[in-house]
Amino acid sequence: MLNFSLPRLDKDEELSSYLRKYCRLRPGDIWEDKQSGHKVGCLDATDIKAVQKFFGYDKAVLAIQDPPYNLVAFKKRNVQNFIKWCVKWVQTSDMVLTDNSSLYVWLGADQKNNLEPFADFILMMKSSNLNIRSFITMRNQRGYGTQKNWMSVRQELLYYIKGNPVFNTKFVYTDIPKVVKGYFKEISGKKTENLERSKSDKIRAGNVWIDIQQVFHLMEENVNGCFAQKPLKAIERIINVSSNKGDIVSDYFSHSGTTLLGSERLSRICYTIDIEPIYCEISIRRIENYRTNGKIGWQNSNPFAEEIAYDKKLKSYLENKYDITVPQNL
Ligand SMILES: C[S@@+](CC[C@H](N)C(=O)[O-])C[C@H]1O[C@@H](n2cnc3c(N)ncnc32)[C@H](O)[C@@H]1O
């Protein structure tokens, strides 16, 4: 099996500028999918007019937002400026959500730095139109800060709602079988054990998710070049629980296109945006690759493999700088 990966694109502007010429979208452009009705916009999530135009009269029942809280650019910003920026994309999210809808926000809580920006974000959200409903923690397999501290393995996921949104409880279960017995309760005069009473023989995910593997390079869903991919299983859990087939799901920080792919697989319509043309292109290619090859990522390859193979300049750049061997035949 060939292993033809890409380095992190956000860390290499020269490589990114080579790749941008292979991207369909320029800033301001919108791609409309003829097959399932998805849209990908190369837009700024905080630009009210651009987002309004992108949605037209359409509204989403679910927004899944994963802002770049840990990018170098944001480390340079202080937390107040970061929060001011969040206020803007929360407003543009709210603006296109129906009266009965859900907003999920992935956010970091840096234990080396006053748990920023998590605490500041939840305080700011108290004055938004959305109400907090739950605070989910997903357990990562890799972490940081193991020297004289508890390793940080948390991924925080905030769940906000407006009105009375859909919540499909049949999808809240994990794949983990229930094994603990002995919780007895009397029902209509009969002593019942908890397994007899429950709707499923699997345990509920609850608001601590321990059953989802963090994305890493050996997984089929891995998208080489991306650096902040969320697991498809987590995104599909959210989509299944908080929307129905045919609903519009929005994601303003598309990156590797996980929400777009999850929406495609679960028969939702995804309106997603990213400010960077390369991530818009990767997102589009991710569903195209899924439709053509049935693959959910590029474990041993990358989204620009074909272009790299025939673009001599790009090929020699990668071979010289990263010691990547570009395969002869793809
Ligand atoms: C943390 S990643 C999202 C990861 C995504 N959930 C996934 O599974 O691949 C954040 C993305 O937000 C994009 N971004 C940053 N600022 C933005 C803005 N103002 N508007 C739209 N996208 C932005 C970045 O280009 C990056 O791709």
Ligand as a Chemical Component Dictionary entry (heavy atoms), coordinates in Angstrom:
data_LIG
# 
_chem_comp.id                   LIG 
_chem_comp.type                 NON-POLYMER 
_chem_comp.pdbx_formal_charge   0 
_chem_comp.three_letter_code    LIG 
# 
loop_
_chem_comp_atom.comp_id 
_chem_comp_atom.atom_id 
_chem_comp_atom.alt_atom_id 
_chem_comp_atom.type_symbol 
_chem_comp_atom.charge 
_chem_comp_atom.model_Cartn_x 
_chem_comp_atom.model_Cartn_y 
_chem_comp_atom.model_Cartn_z 
_chem_comp_atom.pdbx_ordinal 
LIG C1  C1  C 0  -10.817 23.592 13.729 1  
LIG S1  S1  S 1  -11.010 23.643 12.002 2  
LIG C2  C2  C 0  -12.544 22.811 11.786 3  
LIG C3  C3  C 0  -12.407 21.298 11.690 4  
LIG C4  C4  C 0  -13.624 20.563 11.168 5  
LIG N1  N1  N 0  -14.647 20.431 12.168 6  
LIG C5  C5  C 0  -13.268 19.169 10.656 7  
LIG O1  O1  O 0  -13.761 18.162 11.165 8  
LIG O2  O2  O -1 -12.465 19.080 9.736  9  
LIG C6  C6  C 0  -11.325 25.346 11.751 10 
LIG C7  C7  C 0  -11.487 25.829 10.295 11 
LIG O3  O3  O 0  -12.036 27.161 10.357 12 
LIG C8  C8  C 0  -11.581 27.904 9.240  13 
LIG N2  N2  N 0  -11.785 29.336 9.554  14 
LIG C9  C9  C 0  -11.029 30.138 10.336 15 
LIG N3  N3  N 0  -11.559 31.387 10.412 16 
LIG C10 C10 C 0  -12.693 31.363 9.669  17 
LIG C11 C11 C 0  -13.691 32.330 9.359  18 
LIG N4  N4  N 0  -13.639 33.573 9.848  19 
LIG N5  N5  N 0  -14.720 31.961 8.557  20 
LIG C12 C12 C 0  -14.794 30.699 8.053  21 
LIG N6  N6  N 0  -13.862 29.752 8.308  22 
LIG C13 C13 C 0  -12.833 30.067 9.106  23 
LIG C14 C14 C 0  -10.142 27.453 9.088  24 
LIG O4  O4  O 0  -9.686  27.686 7.753  25 
LIG C15 C15 C 0  -10.219 25.955 9.458  26 
LIG O5  O5  O 0  -10.332 25.179 8.303  27 
# 
loop_
_chem_comp_bond.comp_id 
_chem_comp_bond.atom_id_1 
_chem_comp_bond.atom_id_2 
_chem_comp_bond.value_order 
_chem_comp_bond.pdbx_ordinal 
LIG C1  S1  SING 1  
LIG S1  C2  SING 2  
LIG S1  C6  SING 3  
LIG C2  C3  SING 4  
LIG C3  C4  SING 5  
LIG C4  N1  SING 6  
LIG C4  C5  SING 7  
LIG C5  O1  DOUB 8  
LIG C5  O2  SING 9  
LIG C6  C7  SING 10 
LIG C7  O3  SING 11 
LIG C7  C15 SING 12 
LIG O3  C8  SING 13 
LIG C8  N2  SING 14 
LIG C8  C14 SING 15 
LIG N2  C9  SING 16 
LIG N2  C13 SING 17 
LIG C9  N3  DOUB 18 
LIG N3  C10 SING 19 
LIG C10 C11 SING 20 
LIG C10 C13 DOUB 21 
LIG C11 N4  SING 22 
LIG C11 N5  DOUB 23 
LIG N5  C12 SING 24 
LIG C12 N6  DOUB 25 
LIG N6  C13 SING 26 
LIG C14 O4  SING 27 
LIG C14 C15 SING 28 
LIG C15 O5  SING 29 
# 
